[in-house]
Amino acid sequence: MSGMSKGILFAVLACVAQAVFAQNNAGVEDKQIHALRIDTPPVIDGILDEEFWALAQPITDFHQIRPGDGTATSEPTEVRVAYTSDAIYIAARMDDSDPELIATPTLRHGQGLGPDDRLIVILDPFNTRRTGYRFETNLNGVRHDALYTSISSFDANWSTIWDVQTSVYENGWIAEIEIPFKSLPMDPTTEEWGFNFGRGIRRRNEEMAWVSFNRQFNPSIAGTLTGMRDMDQGIGLEIVPSLAVVDSKNYATDTNSDQTNPSLDVFYRLTPSLNAALTVNTDFSAVEVDNRQVNLDRFNLFFPERRAFFNNDADLFQFGNIGSLGNDASNDAAEQNGRPYFSRKIGIGANGAPVDIEYGGRISGRVGRWNIGTLAIEQDGFGSVDPSTLLVSRISANVLAESNLGMVITETPPSARRARM
């Protein structure tokens, strides 16, 4: 590797027919639901008093996936779907024979809801049955969202804008959800979406789903939402400025110093399914702090990516289904072995100190059967390391029902490579 010209750190040109979460889905039941088109959006208050909710087609045929497998659920669940030109709306009425025992320990947005009674929504706007988006909530109205990086795993650090309100009635609880179309990469001409629901009742360790196979449900194991037409994504422009002001004092020398660090992220939708992004002076302080982790072995911790520039369309940069990360940094090192690209290494020096990212650009999305992701970053120098340009390109094509064929190329100057390895 050291003899490679132009500082190529890692180049993988592989003709790999990758079976994505290999499973036989021939037994998956083909369920469909028609979304009700409405002109006036509901008030998101957890109270289903709008007249159109009674007209929307209900989903009631849920079944257990745990502890039973396809058996009847212990409590009835009813879900209805409506949409306007701007957003999709989901109303779920979840009966519970003893509402006082509904588990709601999680209070913070973005936290996993495994210990809670919860509602799960899976959307696949491109209807590829390969990737999608996961939304979860509990009785507290906590929002937890994630991006499926493959049909077997998802990235919980992806986040978008959506709303949910909940309420309790004498026989259970209600969740009313709004997901704007501007919050999701999607193709407005796709009239059928992959769609699924799940519900958890924690005190019984019961998990249920609308569509499942072999006790699993994910974007490849889902029903179909029909009737999605005339959706408006706006102009597709998002501008996110931020400003960090730092004032410090050195008591040993009795000197003061201050810094003002502006940064900017710009996201633009070139086409309904192809996105561009620009980042200038990217700053870690613009995102939430990492959870503390204790490392008791010799392997590195892999802290998850939280910067929106790198998180958006992160699934398109995955290679060989290697290195899916949740909120936990102490992932099994074997799961990261051979990973050609890990974005958290960008903007961090060899000693863990932040390194300035001057600017960067990204183009990513889907064009027909092709999945495209490419980004370039101009990174400032640090210590004895010169400023460097980092490049990552990932291209793959969907083949057959659950496979893809593609390649990934990364390039890093030798001096930056030595400092980061």
N, C-alpha and C positions, 0 to 999 in steps of 0.2 A: 504494500500500500504506500510506503514512503516514497517509492520511485514513481508514483503516478504523477503525470504532468498536470499543471494548472491546479494543483491542490485538491484533486478529487478525493474526498474523504470516503465516500461510500457510493458505489454505483451498482445498481442491481438491474440488469436487463433480463427479465425472466419471462419465458413463455410458460406460465403456470396456470393450468386449469384448476382453479381453487374451488373445491366444494365448500360452499358456505353453510356451516352448521348442517352437515349432511343428515337428512332425514327424509323418509318417504311420506309425503303429504297427501298421498292418494286417498287416505281416509278422512281428510278434513271436510267437514260438511260445508256446502256452499250456501251460506246465509246472506241475505241482503236486507237492507233497510233503505227506505226512500226518505231523503231529507226534505222537510217542509220549507218551501220558500215563503218568506214573510217580508212585508214592506217596512214595518216598524219594529225596531229591536226591543227586546224585553228589558225591564229594569232588573239588573243583577242584584237581587236582594235575598235570594234563597227562599222566596215565596212564589210558588207557581200559580199566580192568580191571573195571568194573561190568558185570554180565551183561546189563542192559537195552540197552546200546549195540549189542550184536549183534542185538537185535530191532528196533531203529529202522530205518526205511526209509533206505537210502543214496542220496545224490546223487553220481553219477559222470560224468554226461554234460556235462562242461565242454568249452569250445571256446575257441580263441584269438580275441581281438579285435585284438591287435597282437603281432607284426608281421603275422600272418595275419588273415583275416577269416572266422571260421567254420571254420577248419581245425583239425585235431587238435592237442591240446596235447602238449608235449614230455615232460611228466611227468604221471602219474595223480594225481587228487585225489578224496578221498571225504569227504563231509560228512553228518552225521546230526543230527537235531533231536529233543529231548525237552523235556517241561515238567512242572512241578508246579503246584499252585495259586498258588505264590508267585513263580516265575521260569521263564524259558526257558533251555535249555541247548543249546549247540552244540558238537559235536565234529568237528574237521577233521583228517584224516590226509593229509598232503601229501608224496607220494613225491619223492625227489630222488636221482638217480643218483650224485651227489657231494656228500654233506651238508657236507663241509668248506668248500665254496664258497658256502654260503648267506650272503647279504649281510645283516648286522645292525649297521649303523653307528649307528642311533638308539638312545639309552639313556634319553631323558627322556620322561616321559608328556606327552601333549598336543602333541607335535611331529608334523608330517607325515611319513609313512612312504614317500614317493616313492622314496628311494634304497635301500629295503630289499626283501628278499623279504617279502611280506606277505599276510595274509588280510583280506578285506573282507566285511562283513556289512551288508546294507541291510534295514531293517524299516519297514513301513508299517502300523502297527497299526489304522488306520482304513480301510485298503484303499481309499483315494481315488485312488491312482495320481497324486497331485499333490505331496505332501510326505512326509517320512519321516526316519529316523535312520540314521546311518552309523557303523559301528564298525570299527576297523582294529587289527591287532596284528602283531607280528613275533616272531622267535624269542626275543627278550629279554623277551617278555611286555609290551612297551610298549603302553599304552592310548591310542588316539587316537579321539575321538568328535566328531560334528558333526551339526548340524541342517540339513536341506535347507530353504532358504528358498524355493526353487522347484525344479522338476525339473532345472534346468540349473546350479544353484549351491547351495553349502551354506556354513553359518557354522561355522567350526572352533572358535569361542570358546564355543559351547554345550558344556556338560559335564554328565555325570550319573554315578551310582554303578553300576559293574559290575566284574566280576572276570574275569581270564584267567590261565591258567598254561600253560606250554609245556614240551616235552621233545623230545629228539632220539632217534631210533632208527636202526638201521643203514641204512635206506633213505629217510630223510627226517626230517620233524619233525611234531609234533602240537600243536594248540591246543585247549584246552578252555575254553569261555566260559560265564559265568553272567550274565544280565541280569535283575535283579528287575523284576517288573511295577510295583512302586512307583516305579521310576525313569523310567517312560515314561508320558506322557499317552496314554490308550487307553480304549476302550469294551469292557468285559468281555463284552458281548453280541455283539461282532463275532467270528464263528467263523472267518473267513478273513482272513488278513493278506497284504499284499504282501510279497514275500520275494525276496532275491537274494544271490548270493555272487560274489566275485571273488578272484583270486589273482595275485600278481606274482612272477616269477622274474627278478631284476634282471640277472644276468650275461648273460642272453639277451635283455634288453629285452622280455620276454614278459609280456603281460597276458591273463588268461583270465576267463571269466564263465560262469555257469550259463545266464542268459538275456541276450541282447543284441540290438541292432538298429542297423545302420549304425555298428558299433564303439562303441556307447554302452550303458551300463547305469545306471539310476537308478530312482527310485520309479515312474516311468511305464513303464519297461521292466523288468519283473520277473516272476517266477513267483508262485504262490499257495501259502501255507501253510495247510493245512486242519486241522480238529479242535481248534481252540482253544476250550476250554469251561471254565466254573467257575474263572475266575481271580480272585485276591484282591488288591485294591489297598490293603488296609488302610483306615484312616480318612481317609487323604489329607492328613494334617497334618504339616508340616515346620517346625521352629523353629530358626533359625540366629542365635544371639547372638554378638557379638564385642566385644572391648575393646581400644582403642589407648591406650597410656600413653606420653606424650612428655615428656622432661626435657631442657631446653636451657639453655645458659649464654651470656651476652653478655659476652665478655672485655673489650670496650671500656668497658662501664659496670660490669663486675664484678657482674652481677645474674643470678639464676637464675629460671627459670620452668618450670612443669610443667602438663600437661594430662592429663585422663582423659576419653576419649571413648567411651562405650558406644554400640553400634548393634544393631539387631535387624531381621531379615527373617523374615517368617512367610508360608508358602505353604499354601493349603488348597484341596482339590478339592471344589468345590460339587456337581458331578455328575461322572460318569466322563469327560466331555469338556469341562467348563467349570471354569476355575481362577480363584482369587482370590489376591491377594498384598498384603502390607503391608510397607512399609519405614519404619524410624524412624532418623533421624540416619545415613543411609547414608554410608559411609566408603570412599574409594578404597583405603585401606590394608588393607582386608579381602580384596583380590584381588591376584593376581600383578602384578609391574611390567611395563610395556610394553617391548617390544624396542626398542632404540635404532634410529632411522632417520635417514639423512642426506637432507636436502631440498635438491636442486640446481636446483629450478625455482621459479616464482612461485606455484604452486598449494599449497593447504593439504594437510597430511598428515591422513589419516583413520584415527586410531588405533582399533582394534577395541574394542567394548564387552566388558567382562569381569565386570561386576556381575550377579549372578544375577537380581536383580529385573527388570532390563531384558533379559537374555538369554533367560529362559524364555518360550516362545511368541513369540520374536522374529519368526518367519516370518509370524505373523498381522498384523504391523505393516508388512510390506513393501508398497510401492506401485509398480505399473508395472514390477516386476522391476528397480528402480533401487537401486544401492548395496549389493550383496552384498559383505561384507568377510571376508577370511581373517585370518591372523595378520600380514599385511604392511600397514603403514600407508600405504605409498606407492602407493596404487591410482590408476589412470588417472583424472584429474579428469573426463574425459568420462563415466565410468561413474557418477559421483556427481552429475552435472548435473541440476538439477531435483528433487533429493531433498528431500521435504517434512519429513522427520523423521530426525534422527540423534541417538540417545540420549546419545552421549558429550559433546554440548554441554550436557547437563544436569549441574549440579554443578561447572562450570568457568567462571571469570570471563573477561573479555576479555583479561586479561594471562596467562592460563593457570593462575592460582592456583585451588586448590579453593574452592568455595563450598558452604556447608552446605546439605544437603537436610534440612529439618526432618522431613517425613514424606511418604509417598505411597501410593497405592493403585492396584491394577490388577485388572481382570476381563478374562479372555481365554479363548478356546476355540472349540469348534465346536458348533453346534446344527443338526443336519440338514445341509442344504446351505449354511448360513450360517457364515461365519468372522468372529469378533468379537474386537476388541482395543481396549480403552480404558484409559487411565491418567491420573492426575492427580498432580502433584507440587507441594508447597509448598516453595519455595526461599527461603532467607534472603537478606537484603540484603547488598550489598557495595559499598563506596565510596559513590558518589552514587546508586546504584541501590536502589530500595525492594524489600522482600520481594515475591515474585510467586508466582502460581499458574499452572502450566503444564498444558495439557490436550492430549491426543492421542487421537483416535478413528478407528478404521479398521474398516469393515464391508464385506464382500464376499460374493457368492453364487456358488457353483459353477454354471456353465452349460455345456451341451454336454459333450464329453469332456475338453477341455483348456483351457477358457476360464473367466474369471470376470468379474463385473460388480460394481463397488463404488465406494467413495468414501473419502477421508481428510480429516480436519479437524484442524488444529492451532491453538492459541490461546496467545499470549504477550503480556503487558502491554508497551506501547511502550517503557518505560524499560529493561526487561530485554532487549528485542529489540535496542535500540541498543547495549547493552553486549556482546551476544554476536555481533553481525554484524561 
